[in-house]
Amino acid sequence: MTNKCTIQDILKKLQDTCNKDNNKSQSLFNDVEMRSIKLLDIGYITCIYFFIGHYLAKLLDYIYNNYLGIIDPNKKYSQTVIISELLLQMAVTGILVYFGRNLVYYIPFPLNHVNGFDHMKVKEVTGAGFLSTFLVMFQSNMASRILYLKENF
């Protein structure tokens, strides 16, 4: 038996090889596209958490300054009072992080469902690490109490 290789067989093999290469490049393009959309989504979510954290911290500072007062570094305060106020602030911050996270869940992402991308599967949507960080970082009243506690006790 001899193997006869016709031009049609060669063309068929060449076409199969080209289709495989085309599928590989198409899947690579889809992978890059999905990762790009995911990175944009993470940046989008981080910006939303930043603004929510910033404005909630401003609101908390306003409330705390009116009800708890501003810490005067030259005045002596009880360690128990400062720790109690900090625990109250942390509890309120935790509750606001919960509500802020639930709010972000309902804010739509403009590129949702592009190329099968699902905004709700991104872990940062349901995680609140960014919001917690921004909310604590922007609270000057909380920072002044922590600093007072650090310097005096």
C-alpha positions in Angstrom: 0.0 0.0 0.0 1.2 3.4 -0.9 0.1 6.6 0.7 -1.2 8.8 -2.0 -1.2 12.4 -1.0 -3.3 14.5 -3.2 -3.5 18.3 -3.4 -6.9 18.1 -1.8 -5.5 16.3 1.2 -2.8 18.9 1.6 -5.3 21.8 1.3 -7.5 20.1 3.9 -4.7 19.7 6.4 -3.6 23.3 5.8 -7.1 24.5 6.3 -7.5 22.5 9.6 -4.2 24.0 10.8 -5.3 27.5 10.0 -8.6 27.0 11.8 -6.8 25.8 14.9 -4.5 28.8 14.9 -7.5 31.1 14.3 -9.3 29.6 17.3 -6.2 30.0 19.4 -5.9 33.7 18.5 -9.6 34.3 19.0 -9.5 32.7 22.5 -6.4 34.7 23.3 -8.2 37.9 22.2 -11.3 36.9 24.3 -9.1 36.3 27.3 -7.3 39.6 27.0 -10.7 41.3 26.6 -12.2 39.7 29.6 -9.2 40.5 31.8 -9.3 44.1 30.6 -13.0 44.5 31.4 -12.3 42.9 34.9 -9.5 45.4 35.6 -11.8 48.3 34.5 -14.5 46.9 36.8 -12.1 46.7 39.8 -11.1 50.3 39.2 -14.7 51.4 38.8 -15.7 49.6 42.1 -12.7 51.1 43.9 -13.7 54.6 42.8 -17.2 54.1 44.0 -15.9 52.8 47.4 -13.6 55.8 47.5 -16.4 58.4 47.1 -18.8 56.6 49.4 -16.1 56.3 52.1 -15.1 59.9 51.7 -18.6 61.3 52.0 -19.6 58.9 54.8 -16.5 59.9 56.7 -17.3 63.6 56.3 -20.8 62.9 57.6 -19.5 60.9 60.6 -16.9 63.6 61.4 -19.7 66.2 61.5 -21.8 64.0 63.7 -19.0 63.0 66.0 -17.7 66.6 66.3 -21.1 67.8 67.4 -21.9 65.0 69.8 -18.6 63.6 71.1 -16.6 66.8 70.7 -13.1 67.5 69.3 -10.1 66.1 71.2 -7.9 68.8 72.6 -4.3 67.4 72.9 -3.5 69.6 75.9 -6.5 68.4 77.9 -6.5 65.1 79.9 -9.2 62.5 79.1 -9.9 59.2 80.7 -8.6 56.2 78.8 -11.9 54.5 79.3 -13.8 57.4 77.8 -11.5 57.5 74.7 -11.7 53.7 74.2 -15.4 53.7 74.6 -15.8 56.5 72.0 -13.5 54.7 69.6 -15.5 51.5 70.0 -18.7 53.4 69.3 -17.1 54.9 66.2 -15.9 51.5 65.1 -19.3 49.9 65.5 -21.0 52.7 63.6 -18.3 52.4 60.9 -18.9 48.7 60.6 -22.7 49.2 60.2 -22.1 51.9 57.5 -19.7 49.6 55.7 -22.4 46.9 55.5 -24.9 49.4 54.1 -22.3 50.9 51.7 -21.4 47.4 50.4 -25.0 46.6 49.7 -25.4 49.9 47.9 -22.5 49.2 45.7 -24.0 45.9 44.8 -26.9 47.7 43.1 -24.8 50.2 41.1 -24.6 48.9 37.5 -21.3 48.5 35.6 -21.5 49.8 32.0 -19.6 46.9 30.5 -21.7 44.2 32.3 -22.5 41.3 29.9 -20.0 42.4 27.3 -18.4 39.2 26.0 -20.1 37.2 28.8 -18.6 39.3 31.6 -20.6 39.2 34.8 -20.1 42.2 37.1 -21.6 40.4 40.1 -18.9 37.7 40.0 -16.1 40.2 40.8 -15.1 39.7 44.4 -14.6 43.4 45.0 -18.4 44.0 44.6 -19.3 42.0 47.7 -16.1 42.6 49.6 -15.8 45.7 51.7 -12.1 46.0 52.3 -11.7 49.1 50.2 -14.7 50.8 51.7 -13.5 50.0 55.3 -10.1 51.4 54.5 -11.4 54.6 53.0 -14.0 55.1 55.7 -11.5 54.8 58.5 -8.8 56.7 56.7 -10.9 59.8 56.1 -12.4 60.1 59.6 -10.3 62.8 61.2 -12.2 62.6 64.5 -11.4 58.9 64.9 -7.8 59.5 63.9 -7.4 62.2 66.5 -8.7 59.9 69.2 -6.4 57.1 68.1 -3.4 59.5 68.1 -4.4 60.8 71.6 -4.6 57.3 72.9 -1.2 56.4 71.3 0.5 59.5 72.7 -0.9 59.5 76.2 -1.4 55.9 77.3 
